[in-house]
Amino acid sequence: MGFGDNLPPAIRADGFPATLSGPSGFRILVLTFVAWDVIKFTASAKGEPERKLEIESGTFTREFDFRPTRSAVIYTFTAQGCAKAIDGSTRFCSPVSSPLSRVAPINTGSLRQFLQRSGVNLHADVRLRSLVSKPSISLRSLMGLAG
């Protein structure tokens, strides 16, 4: 193709804890020298199966959320940019990036801190049932503390 197709992508991963709006995870930024059609992204953690994602791109930068994650677990990420052929295959790709390891955010065991992180005004009357979209979910699961 040309300049940059032999260079691996760069990855940035910024963790965020669980809140009422969703489970904990990482905000992923992938930077490339070529506007690849697809980013092949992998994430692994000890005791979990490797997760592989193919993210449509077409740009030099691609941002997305990777979740859910387990509290305080080390995750290792790699990325590879690929061109998409007419038949949908992705055989022409950049080299795989160097592995990037990050520790997932530690989810709080404090209901007060969890609600504050979620933007709940604790000076007002708080009713948990009205804040939870699925009433059958456990509070530990909601807070990202379930094993």
ZADO-1210 file (C-alpha; in nm, 4 decimals, padded with zeros to 6 digits):
<atoms>
<atom x="00.0000" y="00.0000" z="00.0000" code="MET" pos="1"/>
<atom x="00.2508" y="00.2620" z="00.1046" code="GLY" pos="2"/>
<atom x="00.4021" y="00.4527" z="00.3920" code="PHE" pos="3"/>
<atom x="00.2998" y="00.3357" z="00.7359" code="GLY" pos="4"/>
<atom x="00.1437" y="-00.0014" z="00.6495" code="ASP" pos="5"/>
<atom x="00.4442" y="-00.1778" z="00.8027" code="ASN" pos="6"/>
<atom x="00.4083" y="00.0034" z="01.1365" code="LEU" pos="7"/>
<atom x="00.1971" y="-00.1395" z="01.4200" code="PRO" pos="8"/>
<atom x="-00.0816" y="00.0636" z="01.5817" code="PRO" pos="9"/>
<atom x="-00.0334" y="00.2377" z="01.9155" code="ALA" pos="10"/>
<atom x="-00.2812" y="00.1715" z="02.1967" code="ILE" pos="11"/>
<atom x="-00.3878" y="00.3814" z="02.4935" code="ARG" pos="12"/>
<atom x="-00.6159" y="00.2361" z="02.7628" code="ALA" pos="13"/>
<atom x="-00.7728" y="00.4486" z="03.0376" code="ASP" pos="14"/>
<atom x="-00.9714" y="00.2606" z="03.3003" code="GLY" pos="15"/>
<atom x="-01.3039" y="00.3652" z="03.4484" code="PHE" pos="16"/>
<atom x="-01.4894" y="00.2081" z="03.7449" code="PRO" pos="17"/>
<atom x="-01.8420" y="00.0693" z="03.7500" code="ALA" pos="18"/>
<atom x="-02.1261" y="00.3193" z="03.7887" code="THR" pos="19"/>
<atom x="-02.5029" y="00.3048" z="03.7544" code="LEU" pos="20"/>
<atom x="-02.4599" y="00.3690" z="03.3816" code="SER" pos="21"/>
<atom x="-02.2543" y="00.0536" z="03.3273" code="GLY" pos="22"/>
<atom x="-01.9836" y="-00.1885" z="03.4311" code="PRO" pos="23"/>
<atom x="-01.6174" y="-00.0990" z="03.4714" code="SER" pos="24"/>
<atom x="-01.3900" y="-00.1063" z="03.1703" code="GLY" pos="25"/>
<atom x="-01.1314" y="00.0752" z="02.9635" code="PHE" pos="26"/>
<atom x="-01.1646" y="00.3611" z="02.7185" code="ARG" pos="27"/>
<atom x="-00.9439" y="00.2405" z="02.4315" code="ILE" pos="28"/>
<atom x="-00.7723" y="00.4682" z="02.1782" code="LEU" pos="29"/>
<atom x="-00.5976" y="00.3076" z="01.8796" code="VAL" pos="30"/>
<atom x="-00.3711" y="00.5266" z="01.6641" code="LEU" pos="31"/>
<atom x="-00.2442" y="00.4150" z="01.3222" code="THR" pos="32"/>
<atom x="-00.0366" y="00.5572" z="01.0367" code="PHE" pos="33"/>
<atom x="-00.2842" y="00.4202" z="00.7794" code="VAL" pos="34"/>
<atom x="-00.6627" y="00.4615" z="00.7839" code="ALA" pos="35"/>
<atom x="-00.7204" y="00.0863" z="00.8134" code="TRP" pos="36"/>
<atom x="-01.0694" y="-00.0475" z="00.7396" code="ASP" pos="37"/>
<atom x="-01.0717" y="-00.2707" z="01.0471" code="VAL" pos="38"/>
<atom x="-00.8883" y="-00.2806" z="01.3789" code="ILE" pos="39"/>
<atom x="-00.8369" y="-00.6320" z="01.5123" code="LYS" pos="40"/>
<atom x="-00.8239" y="-00.5905" z="01.8891" code="PHE" pos="41"/>
<atom x="-00.7459" y="-00.8571" z="02.1484" code="THR" pos="42"/>
<atom x="-00.7713" y="-00.8455" z="02.5251" code="ALA" pos="43"/>
<atom x="-00.6605" y="-01.1096" z="02.7686" code="SER" pos="44"/>
<atom x="-00.6561" y="-01.1521" z="03.1444" code="ALA" pos="45"/>
<atom x="-00.5470" y="-01.4407" z="03.3631" code="LYS" pos="46"/>
<atom x="-00.8339" y="-01.6806" z="03.4191" code="GLY" pos="47"/>
<atom x="-01.0462" y="-01.5403" z="03.1342" code="GLU" pos="48"/>
<atom x="-01.0757" y="-01.6488" z="02.7722" code="PRO" pos="49"/>
<atom x="-00.9066" y="-01.4134" z="02.5252" code="GLU" pos="50"/>
<atom x="-01.1538" y="-01.1663" z="02.3754" code="ARG" pos="51"/>
<atom x="-01.1127" y="-01.0719" z="02.0090" code="LYS" pos="52"/>
<atom x="-01.2947" y="-00.7792" z="01.8506" code="LEU" pos="53"/>
<atom x="-01.3024" y="-00.6510" z="01.4929" code="GLU" pos="54"/>
<atom x="-01.3836" y="-00.2816" z="01.4993" code="ILE" pos="55"/>
<atom x="-01.4778" y="-00.0922" z="01.1843" code="GLU" pos="56"/>
<atom x="-01.2439" y="00.2035" z="01.1482" code="SER" pos="57"/>
<atom x="-01.1450" y="00.3784" z="00.8223" code="GLY" pos="58"/>
<atom x="-00.9658" y="00.6504" z="01.0214" code="THR" pos="59"/>
<atom x="-00.6263" y="00.7102" z="01.1811" code="PHE" pos="60"/>
<atom x="-00.7790" y="00.7125" z="01.5312" code="THR" pos="61"/>
<atom x="-01.0434" y="00.4834" z="01.6734" code="ARG" pos="62"/>
<atom x="-01.1974" y="00.5078" z="02.0222" code="GLU" pos="63"/>
<atom x="-01.4240" y="00.2560" z="02.1900" code="PHE" pos="64"/>
<atom x="-01.5128" y="00.1178" z="02.5316" code="ASP" pos="65"/>
<atom x="-01.3912" y="-00.2265" z="02.6313" code="PHE" pos="66"/>
<atom x="-01.6060" y="-00.3763" z="02.9069" code="ARG" pos="67"/>
<atom x="-01.6874" y="-00.5460" z="03.1322" code="PRO" pos="68"/>
<atom x="-01.3687" y="-00.5916" z="03.3298" code="THR" pos="69"/>
<atom x="-01.3022" y="-00.7499" z="03.6664" code="ARG" pos="70"/>
<atom x="-01.1873" y="-00.5217" z="03.9456" code="SER" pos="71"/>
<atom x="-00.8057" y="-00.5002" z="03.9936" code="ALA" pos="72"/>
<atom x="-00.7279" y="-00.7627" z="03.7250" code="VAL" pos="73"/>
<atom x="-00.4382" y="-00.7047" z="03.4810" code="ILE" pos="74"/>
<atom x="-00.5546" y="-00.6889" z="03.1186" code="TYR" pos="75"/>
<atom x="-00.3196" y="-00.7101" z="02.8194" code="THR" pos="76"/>
<atom x="-00.4226" y="-00.5505" z="02.4889" code="PHE" pos="77"/>
<atom x="-00.2933" y="-00.5725" z="02.1310" code="THR" pos="78"/>
<atom x="-00.4178" y="-00.4195" z="01.8066" code="ALA" pos="79"/>
<atom x="-00.3605" y="-00.4685" z="01.4368" code="GLN" pos="80"/>
<atom x="-00.4863" y="-00.2598" z="01.1447" code="GLY" pos="81"/>
<atom x="-00.6248" y="-00.4470" z="00.8432" code="CYS" pos="82"/>
<atom x="-00.7546" y="-00.3660" z="00.4957" code="ALA" pos="83"/>
<atom x="-01.0866" y="-00.5213" z="00.4014" code="LYS" pos="84"/>
<atom x="-01.1007" y="-00.6987" z="00.0624" code="ALA" pos="85"/>
<atom x="-01.4059" y="-00.7085" z="-00.1635" code="ILE" pos="86"/>
<atom x="-01.4922" y="-01.0541" z="-00.0288" code="ASP" pos="87"/>
<atom x="-01.4811" y="-00.9185" z="00.3286" code="GLY" pos="88"/>
<atom x="-01.1544" y="-01.0888" z="00.4219" code="SER" pos="89"/>
<atom x="-00.8850" y="-00.9045" z="00.6138" code="THR" pos="90"/>
<atom x="-00.5604" y="-01.0701" z="00.5077" code="ARG" pos="91"/>
<atom x="-00.3469" y="-00.7583" z="00.4469" code="PHE" pos="92"/>
<atom x="-00.2651" y="-00.6215" z="00.7903" code="CYS" pos="93"/>
<atom x="-00.0110" y="-00.4189" z="00.9810" code="SER" pos="94"/>
<atom x="00.2135" y="-00.5897" z="01.2331" code="PRO" pos="95"/>
<atom x="00.0540" y="-00.6536" z="01.5725" code="VAL" pos="96"/>
<atom x="00.1204" y="-00.3807" z="01.8283" code="SER" pos="97"/>
<atom x="00.3373" y="-00.4394" z="02.1304" code="SER" pos="98"/>
<atom x="00.1288" y="-00.5710" z="02.4216" code="PRO" pos="99"/>
<atom x="-00.0047" y="-00.3038" z="02.6565" code="LEU" pos="100"/>
<atom x="-00.0866" y="-00.4167" z="03.0116" code="SER" pos="101"/>
<atom x="-00.3118" y="-00.2199" z="03.2455" code="ARG" pos="102"/>
<atom x="-00.4798" y="-00.2925" z="03.5783" code="VAL" pos="103"/>
<atom x="-00.8577" y="-00.2629" z="03.5702" code="ALA" pos="104"/>
<atom x="-01.0015" y="00.0014" z="03.8040" code="PRO" pos="105"/>
<atom x="-01.0787" y="-00.1133" z="04.1543" code="ILE" pos="106"/>
<atom x="-01.4517" y="-00.0983" z="04.2084" code="ASN" pos="107"/>
<atom x="-01.5478" y="00.0441" z="04.5448" code="THR" pos="108"/>
<atom x="-01.7204" y="-00.1642" z="04.8100" code="GLY" pos="109"/>
<atom x="-01.8767" y="00.1518" z="04.9510" code="SER" pos="110"/>
<atom x="-02.2341" y="00.2166" z="04.8388" code="LEU" pos="111"/>
<atom x="-02.1854" y="00.5882" z="04.9154" code="ARG" pos="112"/>
<atom x="-01.8771" y="00.6158" z="04.6887" code="GLN" pos="113"/>
<atom x="-02.0468" y="00.4095" z="04.4172" code="PHE" pos="114"/>
<atom x="-02.3492" y="00.6414" z="04.4138" code="LEU" pos="115"/>
<atom x="-02.1238" y="00.9506" z="04.4174" code="GLN" pos="116"/>
<atom x="-01.9247" y="00.8150" z="04.1183" code="ARG" pos="117"/>
<atom x="-02.2580" y="00.7615" z="03.9472" code="SER" pos="118"/>
<atom x="-02.3531" y="01.1279" z="03.9933" code="GLY" pos="119"/>
<atom x="-02.6283" y="01.0693" z="04.2504" code="VAL" pos="120"/>
<atom x="-02.7002" y="01.3634" z="04.4813" code="ASN" pos="121"/>
<atom x="-02.6696" y="01.2084" z="04.8264" code="LEU" pos="122"/>
<atom x="-02.8113" y="01.5185" z="04.9962" code="HIS" pos="123"/>
<atom x="-03.1498" y="01.4437" z="04.8383" code="ALA" pos="124"/>
<atom x="-03.3850" y="01.1527" z="04.9100" code="ASP" pos="125"/>
<atom x="-03.2295" y="00.8505" z="04.7291" code="VAL" pos="126"/>
<atom x="-03.4385" y="00.5514" z="04.6229" code="ARG" pos="127"/>
<atom x="-03.2228" y="00.2717" z="04.4821" code="LEU" pos="128"/>
<atom x="-03.5050" y="00.0907" z="04.3011" code="ARG" pos="129"/>
<atom x="-03.5690" y="00.3954" z="04.0831" code="SER" pos="130"/>
<atom x="-03.1970" y="00.4181" z="03.9921" code="LEU" pos="131"/>
<atom x="-03.1580" y="00.0570" z="03.8760" code="VAL" pos="132"/>
<atom x="-03.2779" y="-00.0375" z="03.5277" code="SER" pos="133"/>
<atom x="-03.2965" y="-00.4127" z="03.6078" code="LYS" pos="134"/>
<atom x="-03.4470" y="-00.4610" z="03.9549" code="PRO" pos="135"/>
<atom x="-03.3506" y="-00.8316" z="03.9586" code="SER" pos="136"/>
<atom x="-02.9751" y="-00.7591" z="03.9501" code="ILE" pos="137"/>
<atom x="-02.7821" y="-00.7863" z="04.2766" code="SER" pos="138"/>
<atom x="-02.6216" y="-00.4793" z="04.4290" code="LEU" pos="139"/>
<atom x="-02.2796" y="-00.6535" z="04.4252" code="ARG" pos="140"/>
<atom x="-02.3145" y="-00.7218" z="04.0506" code="SER" pos="141"/>
<atom x="-02.4222" y="-00.3643" z="03.9854" code="LEU" pos="142"/>
<atom x="-02.1205" y="-00.2320" z="04.1733" code="MET" pos="143"/>
<atom x="-01.8869" y="-00.4637" z="03.9781" code="GLY" pos="144"/>
<atom x="-01.7952" y="-00.6682" z="04.2856" code="LEU" pos="145"/>
<atom x="-01.9504" y="-01.0030" z="04.1905" code="ALA" pos="146"/>
<atom x="-01.6834" y="-01.2657" z="04.1210" code="GLY" pos="147"/>
</atoms>
